[in-house]
Amino acid sequence: MLETLKELDTQWFLWVNSHHNTVLDWVMWTLSQHWCWAGMLLLAYALLTLRHEPRRWWLVLAAIGLCFLLADQGSVHLFKETVGRLRPCHALEGVRMFRTHCGGQYGFVSSHAANAFAIVTYLLLRYRRRLLPCILLALWALATCYSRAYLGKHYPGDLLCGALFGTVIGLIVWWLCAWTEKKLPTGETK
């Protein structure tokens, strides 16, 4: 069973990694860059938090930081160092990479996927009544995940498990924030 899943994961990776064009090369590369992440999160933070909850700016900012910290460190220390699954660019011949290098040796689970889904899950739960920004954030997280296989960095299974791990982190942080807000004096949270 495990071998069948690995083979299927490799086939999906090879399919995604083999479908390139000039425009997508640049779009996928951009989605994986830290400056793109920073810009997207600052825009979401400004449009959602500073516009709709200016008194809670500090709590939302702390929650985003906690999501990133837990997802990023957890993906490395709980999974990558423990499981030790090689990235496809280290394990397979002929992996196509655009303007990037292979990076660290291990890829399970994807830190990009875990980070994106942790932050987006938290923001989706917090701002679930703001439909359009929530849809755009979800699409951004999905596109970021796709970019990692497209660029040769991760198998789809690395991305799926990273997204699931990040979703759990986002749920936990959202719950912690909701609990914290109930404990704060009412003048602090309105």
C-alpha positions as CSV (number, residue, x, y, z in Angstrom):
1,M,0.0,0.0,0.0
2,L,2.7,2.5,1.0
3,E,4.7,1.7,-2.2
4,T,1.6,2.3,-4.3
5,L,1.1,5.7,-2.6
6,K,4.7,6.6,-3.2
7,E,4.5,5.6,-6.9
8,L,1.3,7.6,-7.3
9,D,2.9,10.6,-5.6
10,T,5.9,10.4,-7.9
11,Q,3.7,10.1,-11.0
12,W,1.6,13.2,-9.9
13,F,4.8,15.1,-9.2
14,L,6.3,14.2,-12.6
15,W,3.1,15.3,-14.4
16,V,3.0,18.7,-12.6
17,N,6.7,19.3,-13.0
18,S,6.7,18.5,-16.7
19,H,4.0,21.0,-17.7
20,H,5.8,24.3,-18.0
21,N,5.4,27.5,-19.9
22,T,7.1,30.8,-19.8
23,V,4.3,32.7,-18.0
24,L,3.7,30.0,-15.4
25,D,7.4,29.7,-14.7
26,W,7.5,33.3,-13.5
27,V,4.1,33.1,-11.7
28,M,5.1,30.0,-9.8
29,W,8.6,31.3,-9.0
30,T,7.0,34.5,-7.7
31,L,4.5,32.7,-5.5
32,S,7.3,30.9,-3.8
33,Q,9.3,34.0,-2.9
34,H,9.4,35.4,0.6
35,W,8.8,38.9,-0.6
36,C,5.6,37.7,-2.3
37,W,4.4,36.1,0.9
38,A,5.2,39.3,2.9
39,G,3.3,41.5,0.4
40,M,0.3,39.2,0.3
41,L,0.1,38.9,4.1
42,L,0.6,42.6,4.7
43,L,-2.2,43.3,2.2
44,A,-4.6,40.8,3.8
45,Y,-3.7,42.2,7.3
46,A,-4.3,45.8,6.2
47,L,-7.6,45.0,4.4
48,L,-9.0,42.8,7.0
49,T,-7.6,43.6,10.4
50,L,-6.6,47.3,10.2
51,R,-9.8,48.1,8.3
52,H,-12.3,46.0,10.2
53,E,-10.7,45.5,13.6
54,P,-8.2,48.2,14.3
55,R,-8.3,47.7,18.1
56,R,-7.4,44.0,17.7
57,W,-4.4,44.6,15.4
58,W,-1.9,43.3,18.0
59,L,-3.9,40.1,18.6
60,V,-4.2,39.2,14.9
61,L,-0.5,40.0,14.3
62,A,0.5,37.8,17.3
63,A,-1.7,35.0,15.9
64,I,-0.2,35.2,12.4
65,G,3.3,35.1,14.0
66,L,2.3,32.1,16.2
67,C,0.8,30.3,13.1
68,F,4.1,30.9,11.2
69,L,6.3,29.8,14.1
70,L,4.4,26.6,15.0
71,A,3.9,25.6,11.3
72,D,7.4,26.4,10.2
73,Q,9.2,24.8,13.2
74,G,6.8,21.9,13.4
75,S,7.2,21.0,9.7
76,V,11.0,20.8,10.2
77,H,11.4,19.3,13.6
78,L,8.3,17.0,13.8
79,F,8.4,15.8,10.2
80,K,11.4,16.6,8.0
81,E,14.0,15.6,10.5
82,T,12.0,12.6,11.7
83,V,10.6,11.1,8.4
84,G,13.6,11.9,6.3
85,R,11.9,11.7,2.9
86,L,14.1,13.2,0.2
87,R,12.9,16.0,-1.9
88,P,12.1,15.0,-5.5
89,C,15.0,17.1,-6.8
90,H,17.4,15.0,-4.7
91,A,15.7,11.7,-5.4
92,L,14.7,11.8,-9.1
93,E,16.7,12.4,-12.3
94,G,15.6,15.2,-14.7
95,V,13.5,17.3,-12.3
96,R,12.9,20.7,-13.9
97,M,13.7,23.7,-11.6
98,F,13.2,27.3,-12.6
99,R,15.5,29.9,-11.1
100,T,15.9,27.9,-7.9
101,H,18.1,25.2,-6.3
102,C,17.0,22.1,-4.6
103,G,17.4,23.3,-1.1
104,G,17.4,21.2,2.0
105,Q,17.6,17.4,1.7
106,Y,14.2,16.5,3.1
107,G,10.8,17.7,1.9
108,F,8.1,15.9,4.0
109,V,6.2,18.0,5.0
110,S,6.3,21.2,2.9
111,S,7.0,24.2,5.2
112,H,5.5,26.5,2.5
113,A,2.3,24.5,2.6
114,A,2.2,24.3,6.4
115,N,2.9,28.0,6.8
116,A,0.4,29.1,4.1
117,F,-2.4,26.9,5.4
118,A,-1.8,27.7,9.0
119,I,-2.0,31.5,8.4
120,V,-4.9,31.2,5.9
121,T,-6.9,28.9,8.1
122,Y,-6.6,31.3,11.0
123,L,-7.6,34.3,8.8
124,L,-10.5,32.3,7.2
125,L,-11.9,31.4,10.5
126,R,-11.5,34.9,11.9
127,Y,-12.9,36.7,8.8
128,R,-15.3,34.1,7.5
129,R,-18.0,36.7,6.8
130,R,-15.7,38.5,4.4
131,L,-16.2,36.1,1.5
132,L,-14.1,37.6,-1.3
133,P,-10.9,38.1,0.7
134,C,-11.3,34.6,2.2
135,I,-11.7,33.0,-1.3
136,L,-8.6,35.0,-2.5
137,L,-6.6,33.8,0.5
138,A,-7.6,30.2,-0.1
139,L,-6.6,30.4,-3.8
140,W,-3.3,32.0,-2.8
141,A,-2.5,29.1,-0.4
142,L,-3.5,26.5,-3.1
143,A,-1.4,28.2,-5.8
144,T,1.6,28.4,-3.4
145,C,1.4,24.7,-2.9
146,Y,1.1,24.0,-6.6
147,S,4.2,26.2,-7.2
148,R,6.3,23.9,-5.0
149,A,5.7,20.8,-7.1
150,Y,5.9,22.9,-10.3
151,L,9.3,24.2,-9.2
152,G,10.6,20.6,-8.3
153,K,10.8,21.1,-4.6
154,H,8.0,18.8,-3.3
155,Y,5.9,15.8,-4.1
156,P,2.1,16.4,-3.9
157,G,2.0,14.2,-0.8
158,D,4.4,16.6,0.9
159,L,2.1,19.4,0.0
160,L,-1.1,17.7,1.1
161,C,0.3,16.7,4.4
162,G,1.9,20.1,5.0
163,A,-1.5,21.7,4.2
164,L,-3.2,19.4,6.7
165,F,-0.6,20.1,9.4
166,G,-0.9,23.8,8.7
167,T,-4.7,23.6,8.9
168,V,-4.5,22.0,12.3
169,I,-2.1,24.7,13.5
170,G,-4.4,27.4,12.2
171,L,-7.4,25.9,14.0
172,I,-5.5,25.7,17.3
173,V,-4.3,29.3,17.0
174,W,-7.8,30.5,16.2
175,W,-9.2,28.6,19.2
176,L,-6.4,30.1,21.4
177,C,-7.2,33.6,20.2
178,A,-10.9,33.1,20.7
179,W,-10.2,31.9,24.3
180,T,-7.9,34.9,24.9
181,E,-10.4,37.4,23.6
182,K,-13.0,36.1,26.1
183,K,-10.5,36.6,28.9
184,L,-9.6,40.2,28.0
185,P,-11.5,43.1,29.4
186,T,-14.3,44.1,27.0
187,G,-12.8,47.5,26.2
188,E,-9.7,45.7,24.8
189,T,-11.5,43.6,22.3
190,K,-14.1,46.0,20.8
